[in-house]
Amino acid sequence: MTYARNKALGDFGEAVAAHHLMSLGMVILARQWTCRFGEIDIVARDGSTLVICEVKTRTSTTYGGPFEAVTGHKAARLRRLATHWLEVHDVDPPSVRIDVVSVVVPARGAPVVARIAGVA
């Protein structure tokens, strides 16, 4: 796959994930927030909880499912990014949660969305 195609697929997956989170009643605060430590795909509010959301998009599960791509190293980086986001935005929510949203985009049909809440 080319870079442009991967970027388009990732952007599509993030849009699908944001729509899914909003359908669950979450409020999207930021998308593709970047800093020197990396990028947070989606920052949302679920009631009083701040949610840092990693989105993994795939066209198939041939080489493993999207959830498998979130390793311990990636979870640690998401925690660092969450801490930095809180510092930059000077907020202190009662709780912070890291979720992973999996988006599988088949050749035909609608994307399949799944979410695991509180992975790290």
C-alpha positions, 0 to 999 in steps of 0.5 A: 500500500502506498503512503497516500492510501494508508493515510486515507484509510487511517483518516477514514477509520478515525472519522468512523471511530469519531462517529461511533464514539459520538453515537455512544454519547461522547463529545469529541474534543480533538482529533489528530492532536500532535505534539513532540511525543507523537499523536493522539487520534481522538480526545473525547469526553465521556461524562466527566472522564477524559478519553484518549482514543487510539484508532486502528484501521485495517482492510482485513485481519489477515495479519492480525486484528487491529487490537493486536497492534496496541502493544505495551510500548504503544500503551505507555506512549499513549499514557505519556501523550495523555499526561502531556495533553492534560498539561498543555490544556491545563485540565484535571478531570476526575478520571482519564481512560485510554480506549482503542477503537478497531475499524475493519473496512471490508472490500464490500459493505460497512466498516466493522467497529469495535471498542475496548475501553480502559486498555491502559 
